[in-house]
Amino acid sequence: MNKILKACLVLLTLISTAACQPIRTVKVTVVGDDQTPIENAKVVVWFSGYQPHQSKSVEGLTDENGIFEASGEQALLRMLTRINKEGYYETEKDRLKKDQDHDLTLVLRKKKNPISLYAKDIGLRLPVNREWVGYDFEFGDWVKPHGKGKVVDVFFKCDTEMTAARDGKGTLEMKFKEDEGLILVKDKYLPLSQMKMPHNAPLEGYNPVFFREEESFRNKNRQLYVGYFFRTRVVKEGDKIVSANYGKILEDIRFGPRHANLLVKNPKKPYSYATVSFTYYFNPKPNDRNLEFDPSQNLMKGLDVTEKVHQP
């Protein structure tokens, strides 16, 4: 009898606790790149539990001010929201704190003109130390004698030393030719959107050098929520640029100053002095600054599954 009574008391306690869960509110304001409110965007807010029956979703459309508001019992696990609308790239905000209300402003980036580009997620193994090595964005490989690339779009150089059997420290340099280079994108980088970078590369402001120093492979100096536009293959007549190619890099460049294959020799993965990794997009059409990628039209063929790019 005591066991049954105790079980009933535990059950009543659980029911009482569930009934007393505080109500949380998530207010979402949806705007475009120009901060103009977007009406009739579909918003879904999840109040997630550990089991399906403990979860609840609330959905609806934004009003003329771009606002949608959802309320529900405090999530046992977390809250998240997802926004989409025809003609726009989806935006999702995950890991909202479960023990507070939220007032969010989220940007929907418009679909304008997705095109075919060369796109590749690369993990380059630098074959030499303290020497410049050229890379071809269109071909997706080092130039000779380290690869099959034909045109040098950018040079890489590492200066590293071993600090442990599989670790190291050192520097990475990237350099472009005259009037070429990188532009850091930070304020207009949207980490929550499918389309993180602006649609078009700018005309001016390119820096011909990039420098990164790391003391381990953990990328402690890597920035969050940034990307880069780049310009290469510049042709000039006098002082005027008459032709150039443009591209973009998603997220910050990852640099691992560690030596590879110290214990196992693999001819397919030769010894390297450092690694540099990033996802890049390259437009082969001169003077076309559009970098809105259609993932179904990748010009880069024969990619490994780890090299394929799925984001616009």
Secondary structure, 3 states (H helix, E strand, C coil): CHHHHHHHHHHHHHHHHHHCCCEEEEEEEEECCCCCECCCCEEEEEEECCCHHHCEEEEEECCCCCEEEEEEECCCCEEEEEEECCCECCEEEEEECCCCCEEEEEECCECCCCEEEEEEEEEEEECCCCCCEEEECCCCEEECCCCCECCCCEEEEEEEEEEECCEEEEEEEEECCCCCEEEEECCCCCCCECCCCCCECCCCCCECEEEEEECCCCCCCCCCCCEEEEEEEEEEECCEEEEEEEEEEEEEEEEECCCCCCCCCECCECCCCEEEEEEEEEECCCCCCECCEEEEEECCCCCCCCCCCCCC
